[in-house]
Amino acid sequence: MNRICSLLGIQYPIIQGGMAWCSGWRLASAVSNAGGLGLIGAGTMYPEILREHIQKCKKATNKPFGVNVPLMCPRVEEIMDVIVKEGVNIVFTSAGNPQTWTSFLHEKGARVAHVVSSARFATKSEEAGVDIIVAEGFEAGGHNGLDETTTMCLIREVRAVTHLPLLAAGGIASGQAMMAAMALEADGVQIGTLFALTEESSAHENFKERCLQLSGGDTGVGIRHFAPIRMVKNQLYIELDKAESQGAEKDELDRIMGKGKARMGIFEGNLDNGALEIGQAASQLKNLKSVNQVMRELLDDYVNAFVYILDNSGFVEGLKK
């Protein structure tokens, strides 16, 4: 049996990324009900709001689901307390040192996955005792690694330093991409953008419509040298890019970015001045779909990709001669 499915108690090795302002209980429960693993994105939630989402998710699904926690968030101790008291036993962590919370979560009976952007951080995560490593490439939306390593390269780099169950993330929005990641020895995938643009996502309709109109090259990375963030090239991005090209320091870029820009763009639908955080794969998507439809298409395309490889098996036979 697939290691991710066995470890997390799910049907398919497809994890929905815990995205700020997109991943509430509706999205998480829908993905879990469809056979994947839904994650509630706790990074922007106050503890009482997270508790409400967990409780609603429990009522909406009897399947496993988890919570994603960026470890740099200011209320992390309160967030962890809610997770433990509500009996959540799957936690995905990111943006911080996994050494800080992994042992604590294990003591409470939780499985822990940690998101990394390099082989070096993957090694540190294994040393911290995590159960799963998520290798997220530079194609991903939102916050990214400074190394700018793409997903297909990162999977191989991470697999070379660890035998832990491995999820590939960043730029994966089809069954074919899922097949490619698993051919490179990932055990499954974590998908953000594709699920962010579904009916069940809590993102604003303006945000969804704008992202479904994107073409290749319509996303870019702002604050590239300090804290890379992939977003749509709107007015905010243009201002950030201009400032950075003129040598602006981090304080100035932080001033332009301000506070609450992701909420403004993703949750409130301000398309000009908000941070429209989304991955490069958005340019492949043109229609708003339900989670059930997305999951069916992912699985169908995965099977079709496998059949395509078998149909071209003559190439493999030729290599054997």
N, C-alpha and C positions, 0 to 999 in steps of 0.2 A: 504494500500500500504506500501511496505517496507520503513522505515524511511530514509535510506540512498538514495534510489532512488528518493524519494519525495524531499528531501532537495537539492540534487545535479542535479536533472533533468535528470537522466540517466535510462537506461532500466534494467540493472543488478547491484546488489550491489558488484561490482568487481572493485577495484581501482588498477591501475598499480603504483607500487612504483616509486618515483622520484629519480632514482639512478644515481649517478655521472658517467659520461662517457658512459652510456647506454641509458638514457632516453632523447633523442632529440625529435624533432618535428615529425619525421617519426613514432617512436614507440608510442608517445602520441596520435597522430591523428588516428593511426590504432586501438588502443584500444578503443578510443572514438567512432570511426565509427562502431566498433563491439558491441557497447552497454554498455561498461564499462566506466570508467573515466580514461583518460590518463593524466599523469603528466609529465611536463618537469622538469628535474632535474637541478636547477639553481645553486647548490652549488659550482660548478667549472667553471661557466660561467662568463665571463666579461659582464657588462651590455649591451654592443652593440650586443654581441653574443646572449644573452637571447632575446633581442628585435627581432633579426632576426628569432630565433626559434619560438617565439610567432606568428609573422606575417606569417611565413610559415605554422604553425599549423592551423591558421585561414583559410588559403586558402585550406588546405587539409581536413578540416572537418567543418561541420556546427553544430556539437554536442558539448556539454560542455567539456571543458578540464581545467586543472589547472596547477599551478606551485608549486614545492616543494622547500622550502627555509630553509637550515640549518641556524639557527639564529646566529651561531658563525662565519659564513663566513665573511671575512674582508670587503667585499663590500656590506653588507646587506642593507645599506641605499639607495645606488644607485639601487640595485636589486628591492627593494620595490618601488622606484620611477618609474622604468620601468614597473613593474606589474600594477601599478595604471594608468599610462599614456596609456598603451596598453589595458586597460579595462578588465583585467583578474579578474573574480569574484569568483574564487575558489583558495584558497591558503592553502597548507599543510606546517606546520612549524615543525621543529625538532631541537634538539641539542641546547637548550637555553631556556630562560624564556619566556613563551607565553604572560606574562603580558606586555612585552615591545611593541609588535606590534599588538595584537589582536584588541584593541579598534580602532587604526588607520585604520586597514583593514576594520573593520565593518563600520566605518564612510565613507569609500569609496565604500561601497556596496558589500563587499566580504564575502563569507562564509569562516570560518577558522577551519581547523582541526589541531590537534597537536599530535605528536608521543611521547608516554611515555613508560617507561620500568618498572614502578611500580605503585601501587595504590596511593602512596603518591604524585607522580607527576601528576596522574590523577586528584586528588583532587585539586591540585594547578591550573591545566589547567581549570577545571570547574570554579574555583574562578576567573580566568582570563577572563572568558566569551566565551571560544571557543564553536563552534557549534558541533564539532565531536571530539571524542578521538580515537586515534589509539594505541592499546596495542600491542607492538612489543616484542616478546619473543626472547630468547637467541639463537634460531636456525637461526635467520636472518643473512644474509651476511653483511659485512661492520661493521660500528660502532654499538656497543651494550651497554646495561646497566651493571653497576657494580654488580647488584644483581644476575645476572645469572638465572633469572626466566624464565622457559620455557613457551611457548605460551599457552598451555592448562591450566596451573596453573594461568597465568597472566590474562587471560580473566575473570576468576571467581573472582579473587582478585579485578580487576578494576570494574567489574559489581557490586560488593558489595558496592562500594563507590560512584557510579554515575548512574543516569538514562539517561544520554546523549546518543545519537546515538554512537555506539561503533563498530569500525573496528578491526578485529583480523589480526595480521601480524606476520610473522616468521614461516618458515617451511610449508607454505601452497602452495601446487603445484598440487592439484587435487580437483575434485569436492567432493570426499569423505572427504578430509580435510576441505573443505569449509562447508560441512554439519556438521561436528563435531564442528567447531567453532560456527556455528549458533545454534547448539543444546545447547551450553554453554551460549547462550544469547548474542552473538555478532550479530550485525545487518548486517554485511557484512564483506568482507575481503580486505586487501591490499596485493598484491602479487608482489614480486620483482624478485627473482631468475628465475621463470618460464618465465617471460617476458624478462629478461636480455638475455636469450638464445633463442631468436627468430630471424627470418630473419630481422625484422625491427629494432632490437636493434643496436645502434651505436657502440657497443663493437667490438673489433678486432676479426677476424675469428679465430686466434690462441687461444684467450681466450675462445671463445665459444666451440671450438673443445676440448680443455683441460677439461673444466668443464663438458662436456657431456660424458667424459670418467671416471668421478669420481665414486668411490665406497664409501660405508659407512665408516666414519672415516677419509676421505681424506681432510676434512677441519678442522681447529683448530682455537683457539683464541689467538692472539698475544697481547702483552702489557696488559695482563689480569688484572693486579692490578691497572692500571692507566687510560687507555682509550681502552677498549677491542675492537678488530677488528677481525671479522671472515674472514678467507681467506683460500685458498688452501695451503696445506703443501708443499710449494716449498722451494728453497734454502733460500729465504728471511725469510720465516716463521721459518725454522730450525735455522737460525742465531739469530732471535729474541727470540725463545724459549730457546736456549742454554744460551743466555745472561741473560734472566729473571730467569732461574733456578739457575744461579750462583749469584743471588742477585743484578743484575744491577738496577740502579735507572732510573727514568724517562728520565733524560737528555741523558743517554747512549742509552736507547731504542729509543728515538727520533732521535739520531744520526744515528743509524742503519736504521731506517725507512726512514730518510731523507725526502726530498720534492719531490713531483711528482711521488711517487711510484705507486699510484693507476692509474694515467694516463699511466705510463710506462707499467703496467701489463694489464689493462683492455682495454685501447684505442690504445696502441701501440703494444701490443701482446708480450711483453718480459716475457716469462713464468718462467724464473729462478729468476730474480732480481726485478720484479714488484710485487706489492701487488695485488694478484688475489682475490679480494673481492667477495665472493659468499656465499649463504646460504647452510645449510645442505641438503636441499631438492634437490640440484643439483644431488645427487647420484641416484635419482629416474628418472632422465631424460636422454635419450639416443639418441634422434634425434632432429635435428634442424627443427623447424616448423614455419609456419607463425602465426601471431597474430590471424587471423581468425580461423585457425585450433585449436589453443590453446583454444580459447574461446568456440568453439563448443564442444571440448572434456571436458572442465570444466563443462559446462552446462549439457551435456549428463551424465557425471559421477555423478553430483549432483543429477539428477533425478534417476539414477540407485541406488544410495545410499538410496534415499528415498523409492524406491520400495523394496529394500532389507530389510529395517526396517519393512515395511508393511508385507512382506512375513514372517517375524519372529514375527508377532504380537501375536502369541500364548503365547509367553513369557510374554507379557504385560497382556494378559487376565488371565494368571496364577497368576500374582501378585495381581489381583483384587479379587481373590477368598479367 
